Amino acid sequence: QVQLVESGGGLVQAGGSLKLSCAASGTLFTIRTMGWYRQAPGKQREVVATITSGESTNFADFVKGRFTISRDNAKNTVYLQMNSLKPEDTAVYYCHANVLIRSSLPYYSNTYWGQGSQVTVSS
C-alpha cells in the first residue's frame, strides 16, 4: 500500500556532495520513523541515519558531522545530504520507513524499503 521511490544517487569524487531523496506514496497512511541504510558489496546492510516524526535524528558514528537527514512531512519525503564523501561511503543506499496503515481496521504498522540508490565515491 505504500511505495518508496528514491532519487539522487550517482558518482562523485572524494570530498564531494550528493543529496538523496525518498518520496512515499500510497493511501491512508502515516509515516513514523524514516531512515537511510546502506549496503556495500560483501557487507551487511547498516543504518546510516534515522529521523522520527518529531524530527529527532540519529546518525551512525561513521557519518556524524558529514551527513544530515531531514524530512518534509507534507510531501512524505525524507532527504539525506551527504557531504565530505569518502570512497568508503560507496554503497547502495536504501530508504526505509515505518508506516501506520490506516486504510483498514484495525490499523497496523508495516515497514517499507526503497529500491536502492547507488552512490559511488571515487578517490
Secondary structure in CASP SS format (residue, H / E / C, confidence):
PFRMAT SS
TARGET T0000
AUTHOR 0000-0000-0000
METHOD secondary structure of the structure
MODEL  1
Q C 1.00
V E 1.00
Q E 1.00
L E 1.00
V E 1.00
E E 1.00
S E 1.00
G C 1.00
G C 1.00
G E 1.00
L E 1.00
V E 1.00
Q E 1.00
A C 1.00
G C 1.00
G C 1.00
S C 1.00
L E 1.00
K E 1.00
L E 1.00
S E 1.00
C E 1.00
A E 1.00
A E 1.00
S E 1.00
G E 1.00
T C 1.00
L C 1.00
F E 1.00
T E 1.00
I E 1.00
R E 1.00
T E 1.00
M E 1.00
G E 1.00
W E 1.00
Y E 1.00
R E 1.00
Q E 1.00
A C 1.00
P C 1.00
G C 1.00
K C 1.00
Q C 1.00
R C 1.00
E E 1.00
V E 1.00
V E 1.00
A E 1.00
T E 1.00
I E 1.00
T C 1.00
S C 1.00
G C 1.00
E C 1.00
S C 1.00
T E 1.00
N E 1.00
F E 1.00
A C 1.00
D H 1.00
F H 1.00
V H 1.00
K C 1.00
G C 1.00
R C 1.00
F E 1.00
T E 1.00
I E 1.00
S E 1.00
R E 1.00
D E 1.00
N C 1.00
A C 1.00
K C 1.00
N C 1.00
T E 1.00
V E 1.00
Y E 1.00
L E 1.00
Q E 1.00
M E 1.00
N C 1.00
S C 1.00
L C 1.00
K C 1.00
P H 1.00
E H 1.00
D H 1.00
T C 1.00
A E 1.00
V E 1.00
Y E 1.00
Y E 1.00
C E 1.00
H E 1.00
A E 1.00
N E 1.00
V E 1.00
L E 1.00
I E 1.00
R C 1.00
S C 1.00
S C 1.00
L C 1.00
P C 1.00
Y C 1.00
Y E 1.00
S E 1.00
N E 1.00
T E 1.00
Y E 1.00
W E 1.00
G C 1.00
Q C 1.00
G C 1.00
S E 1.00
Q E 1.00
V E 1.00
T E 1.00
V E 1.00
S E 1.00
S C 1.00
END
